[in-house]
Amino acid sequence: MLNKTLVPQSVAREIQAMIRNGTLKAGEKIPSQRGFSQTLGVSRASLREALLTLETLGLLKTEAGRGTFVAAATEGANGASGHMAPWRYSDSYSVFDVFQTRILLEGEIARLSAGRLTQMQLDRMEAATQTMEECWARQDLLSNVEADLAFHGTIVSACSNAMLKALYQTVRDQVTETQRQPIPITDPERMRHSIAEHRRIIAALRNNDAAAARSEMETHIRNTARCAGLSP
């Protein structure tokens, strides 16, 4: 299970580095999956997962019948394409449904986690938020999202309701995708607001204020959804 999670992440990180250092240039077609997987020394399944992640982040773009290309960066925003990728889970749940579920689920999880987080966990959340900010500044989009996932995951780990924690794990893939999905159209101002929202959530949890923790989390997820053009 661990390898299935880590290998695609490592591959995505390697390809992101190739894009950032110019080995793969904007508009360049990605090599065939068979050849590219051999070059990188990974399975085609791991490569496909990595490519899907990078496409969601706006670093790659797939064109029907032509292949996958390095996306051109939009001026003045970030290193991504400025266009959101197709929603990966459209055959089961809409992105609207997932954001709506996140508001209900993570809001309640935040409420139930208030008063249960250790100092180490709160410090971990502070560090994750700082990492998000630093990685956005240098356009390491993968690490930015990974730090975001760590932030939310720490809150879930402290939840007092075992069933809610299990429900979160059940939908974690879809939740993760909503954290990646808006990145290509996220401007620096929205990222600054998102970082500030994280810090308000931490403050509410640090103060053991369950109602504020829920409210701040719900606001944060709604604002992220609005960035994606949705109002759940």
C-alpha positions as CSV (number, residue, x, y, z in Angstrom):
1,M,0.0,0.0,0.0
2,L,2.8,2.4,0.9
3,N,4.6,1.9,-2.4
4,K,1.4,2.4,-4.4
5,T,1.1,5.8,-2.8
6,L,4.7,6.9,-2.8
7,V,5.9,5.8,-6.3
8,P,3.4,8.0,-8.2
9,Q,4.3,10.9,-6.0
10,S,8.0,10.4,-6.6
11,V,7.4,10.1,-10.4
12,A,5.2,13.3,-10.4
13,R,7.9,15.1,-8.5
14,E,10.6,14.0,-11.0
15,I,8.5,15.1,-14.0
16,Q,7.7,18.4,-12.3
17,A,11.4,19.0,-11.8
18,M,11.9,18.3,-15.5
19,I,9.3,20.9,-16.4
20,R,10.7,23.5,-14.0
21,N,14.3,23.0,-15.1
22,G,13.4,23.1,-18.8
23,T,14.2,19.5,-19.6
24,L,10.5,19.3,-20.7
25,K,9.5,22.6,-22.3
26,A,6.2,24.3,-22.6
27,G,4.3,22.8,-25.5
28,E,6.5,19.7,-25.7
29,K,4.8,16.4,-26.0
30,I,5.4,13.9,-23.2
31,P,7.1,10.7,-24.5
32,S,4.9,7.6,-24.9
33,Q,3.9,6.0,-21.6
34,R,5.7,2.8,-22.5
35,G,9.0,4.6,-23.3
36,F,8.7,7.2,-20.5
37,S,8.0,4.5,-17.8
38,Q,11.1,2.6,-19.0
39,T,13.2,5.8,-18.8
40,L,12.0,6.6,-15.3
41,G,12.2,2.9,-14.2
42,V,8.6,2.7,-13.0
43,S,5.4,0.9,-14.0
44,R,3.0,2.4,-16.5
45,A,0.3,2.4,-13.8
46,S,2.5,4.6,-11.6
47,L,3.4,6.9,-14.5
48,R,-0.3,7.3,-15.4
49,E,-1.2,8.2,-11.9
50,A,1.6,10.8,-11.8
51,L,0.6,12.3,-15.2
52,L,-3.0,12.6,-14.0
53,T,-1.8,14.4,-10.8
54,L,0.3,16.8,-12.9
55,E,-2.6,17.4,-15.3
56,T,-4.9,18.3,-12.4
57,L,-2.3,20.7,-11.2
58,G,-2.3,22.3,-14.6
59,L,1.3,21.4,-15.5
60,L,0.3,19.0,-18.3
61,K,-2.6,19.0,-20.8
62,T,-4.0,16.0,-22.6
63,E,-5.4,16.6,-26.1
64,A,-7.6,13.9,-27.6
65,G,-5.9,12.0,-30.3
66,R,-2.7,13.9,-30.0
67,G,-1.2,13.0,-26.6
68,T,-0.1,14.8,-23.4
69,F,1.8,18.0,-23.5
70,V,3.6,20.4,-21.1
71,A,1.1,23.2,-20.5
72,A,2.0,26.8,-21.2
73,A,2.2,28.9,-18.1
74,T,-0.2,31.8,-17.8
75,E,1.3,35.2,-17.3
76,G,1.2,36.8,-13.9
77,A,-0.5,34.0,-12.1
78,N,1.4,30.8,-11.4
79,G,3.4,28.1,-13.1
80,A,0.3,26.2,-14.2
81,S,-2.0,26.4,-17.2
82,G,-4.8,28.6,-16.0
83,H,-7.4,26.0,-17.0
84,M,-8.8,23.3,-14.8
85,A,-8.4,19.7,-15.9
86,P,-11.5,17.5,-16.4
87,W,-12.8,16.1,-13.2
88,R,-11.5,12.6,-12.7
89,Y,-14.4,11.2,-10.8
90,S,-17.3,12.4,-13.0
91,D,-18.6,8.8,-13.4
92,S,-19.4,8.6,-9.7
93,Y,-19.5,12.1,-8.0
94,S,-19.5,15.7,-9.3
95,V,-16.9,18.0,-8.0
96,F,-19.8,20.1,-6.5
97,D,-20.9,17.0,-4.6
98,V,-17.5,16.4,-3.2
99,F,-17.0,20.1,-2.1
100,Q,-20.5,20.0,-0.5
101,T,-19.6,16.7,1.4
102,R,-16.3,18.2,2.5
103,I,-18.1,21.2,4.1
104,L,-20.3,18.8,6.1
105,L,-17.6,16.2,6.9
106,E,-14.6,18.4,7.6
107,G,-16.5,21.0,9.4
108,E,-17.8,18.5,11.9
109,I,-14.3,16.8,12.1
110,A,-12.8,20.2,12.9
111,R,-15.4,20.7,15.7
112,L,-14.7,17.3,17.2
113,S,-11.0,17.7,17.0
114,A,-11.0,20.9,19.1
115,G,-9.4,20.2,22.4
116,R,-7.8,17.0,21.2
117,L,-4.8,18.2,19.2
118,T,-1.5,17.9,20.9
119,Q,1.1,20.7,20.8
120,M,3.1,18.6,18.4
121,Q,0.1,18.3,16.1
122,L,-0.6,22.0,16.2
123,D,3.1,22.7,15.5
124,R,2.9,20.3,12.6
125,M,-0.1,22.2,11.2
126,E,1.8,25.5,11.5
127,A,4.8,23.9,9.7
128,A,2.6,22.6,6.9
129,T,1.0,26.0,6.4
130,Q,4.4,27.6,6.3
131,T,5.5,25.0,3.8
132,M,2.5,25.7,1.6
133,E,3.4,29.4,1.5
134,E,7.1,28.8,0.7
135,C,6.3,26.1,-2.0
136,W,3.8,28.4,-3.7
137,A,6.4,31.2,-3.8
138,R,8.8,28.9,-5.7
139,Q,6.0,27.2,-7.6
140,D,6.6,23.8,-6.3
141,L,2.9,22.9,-6.8
142,L,3.2,19.3,-5.7
143,S,4.8,20.1,-2.4
144,N,2.2,22.9,-1.9
145,V,-0.7,20.5,-2.2
146,E,1.1,17.8,-0.2
147,A,1.5,20.3,2.7
148,D,-2.2,21.2,2.4
149,L,-3.1,17.5,2.6
150,A,-0.9,17.1,5.7
151,F,-2.7,20.1,7.3
152,H,-6.1,18.6,6.8
153,G,-5.0,15.1,7.6
154,T,-3.6,16.2,11.0
155,I,-7.0,17.5,12.0
156,V,-8.7,14.3,10.9
157,S,-6.3,12.2,13.0
158,A,-7.4,14.0,16.1
159,C,-11.2,13.6,15.5
160,S,-13.0,11.8,18.4
161,N,-15.5,10.0,16.1
162,A,-14.0,6.9,14.6
163,M,-16.7,6.5,12.0
164,L,-16.2,10.1,10.7
165,K,-12.5,9.3,10.4
166,A,-13.3,6.2,8.4
167,L,-15.7,8.1,6.2
168,Y,-13.0,10.6,5.4
169,Q,-10.6,7.9,4.4
170,T,-13.3,6.4,2.1
171,V,-13.6,9.6,0.1
172,R,-10.0,10.7,0.5
173,D,-9.1,10.3,-3.2
174,Q,-11.9,12.6,-4.2
175,V,-11.2,15.1,-1.4
176,T,-7.5,15.2,-2.5
177,E,-8.6,15.9,-6.1
178,T,-10.6,19.0,-4.9
179,Q,-7.5,20.3,-3.2
180,R,-5.6,20.0,-6.5
181,Q,-8.3,20.9,-8.9
182,P,-8.4,24.7,-8.4
183,I,-4.6,25.1,-8.4
184,P,-4.3,26.1,-12.1
185,I,-6.7,29.0,-11.6
186,T,-5.5,30.0,-8.2
187,D,-4.0,33.5,-8.2
188,P,-1.5,34.7,-5.6
189,E,-4.1,36.7,-3.7
190,R,-6.4,33.6,-3.3
191,M,-3.4,31.6,-2.0
192,R,-2.6,34.3,0.5
193,H,-6.2,34.2,1.7
194,S,-6.1,30.3,1.9
195,I,-2.9,30.5,4.0
196,A,-4.6,33.0,6.3
197,E,-7.7,30.7,6.6
198,H,-5.4,27.9,7.7
199,R,-4.0,30.0,10.4
200,R,-7.4,31.0,11.6
201,I,-8.4,27.3,11.8
202,I,-5.2,26.6,13.8
203,A,-6.0,29.5,16.2
204,A,-9.5,28.2,16.8
205,L,-8.2,24.7,17.5
206,R,-5.4,26.0,19.7
207,N,-8.0,27.9,21.7
208,N,-10.2,24.7,22.0
209,D,-13.0,26.7,20.3
210,A,-15.1,23.9,18.6
211,A,-17.7,26.3,17.1
212,A,-15.0,28.6,15.6
213,A,-13.0,25.6,14.3
214,R,-16.1,24.3,12.5
215,S,-17.0,27.7,11.1
216,E,-13.5,28.5,9.9
217,M,-13.1,25.1,8.2
218,E,-16.5,25.5,6.5
219,T,-15.5,29.0,5.3
220,H,-12.2,27.8,4.0
221,I,-13.7,24.9,2.0
222,R,-16.4,27.2,0.6
223,N,-13.8,29.7,-0.5
224,T,-11.8,27.0,-2.2
225,A,-14.9,25.8,-4.0
226,R,-15.6,29.4,-5.1
227,C,-12.0,29.5,-6.6
228,A,-13.1,26.5,-8.7
229,G,-16.2,28.5,-9.8
230,L,-18.6,26.6,-7.4
231,S,-20.9,27.7,-4.6
232,P,-21.9,24.6,-2.6
